[in-house]
Amino acid sequence: MNKNITIIFLTGIASILIIGLPTVLKIHNAHEERLYEVATKKIIESAELCYREQICIKEEMTLKELQATGYLEENIINPKTKTYFDENLKLIEENFQVKMEEI
């Protein structure tokens, strides 16, 4: 009888791990992706505001130049690498829409 209980218990634990582990990993990855989107959106919105107010006039600028204008005051942390975004990250403007150049 003791052997049957052990087998049932181990089967239960294994099934929980088989179902639960991929779910937890999927939730964690989705959370990391949302954090990255929020961080990049803050940079892009700051740059777009700078272009709309015609303070930034070059079609291409770096993150450091954007911070120098005062539209992005603090350094933004990249949630994927847990470090600050590179200050040489290029921001490219086209019709008041800004895109980040991936490095």
N, C-alpha and C positions, 0 to 999 in steps of 0.2 A: 504494500500500500504506500509506503514511504517513497518508493521509486516512482510510482505513478504521479504523486504530488509534485515531485521534483521535475518530472518531464512536463507536466502541465504548466508549472511555474516558469520554466525556461522557455516553453513555447509562447507563453503570454508575453514575456519580456522581449523575445525575438520579434514577435509581431508588432509590438509597440515601437521598437526601434526601426523596423522596416518601413512602417508607415510614418512615424514621427520625425525621423532624422531628415529625410528629403524635404519635408514640409518646413521644418525649422530653417534649413539651409536656403530654401526658396524665399522665405520671408526675410531672412537676413540680407540676401543679395538684393531683393527689391528695396529694402530700406536703404542700403548703401547707394543704390542707383538714384533714389529720390533725394538723398542728401547731396549727391553730386549735381543733380539737376538744379537744386535750390542754390547751391554755391555759384554755378555758372550763370544762372538766371540773374543773380544779383550783380555780377560783373557786366553782363550784357545790358541789363536795364540801366545801369549807371552810364555806360558808354552811349546808349541810345539817347538818354537825356542830355548828355553833353553835346551830341551832334544836333539834336533838335533845337537846343538853345544856341547853337552855332558858336560854341566855345571851342570845340574840337573841329578842325577843318580838314585835316589830312584824311585820306581814305583809309590809311593804315596807320595804326599806332600800337604801342606796347602797353602792357598793364601798368608799367612804371609811369608812363606818360599820363595815363588816365588818373592815377593816384596823384600826380603832380598838379592836375587841374582842380583837385578837391572833390571831384564827383564820387570817388571811391576812397574813403578815408582810411579804412583799416585793411590790413592784409587778410585775404580770404584763404582759409585752409581747404586744401583738396582732400575730401574725405576718402578718396581711393588710396592716396599715398600717405595721408596723415601729415603732410607738410604744406607749407604755403605754396600757392600757385606761383609759377616762375614769373618773375617780373618782366621777362623778355617775351612773354606770351603775346602773340599778335592778335589784335582785334581789327577786323576788316569791315568797313562800312560800305553799304550799297543801298541807296534809296532809304536812308535812315534806319536800315535794318543792320544789326551788327552780328557778326559771326566770329567765333573764336577759332583760330587756327590750331589744330591739334598738333602737339609736338611729339 
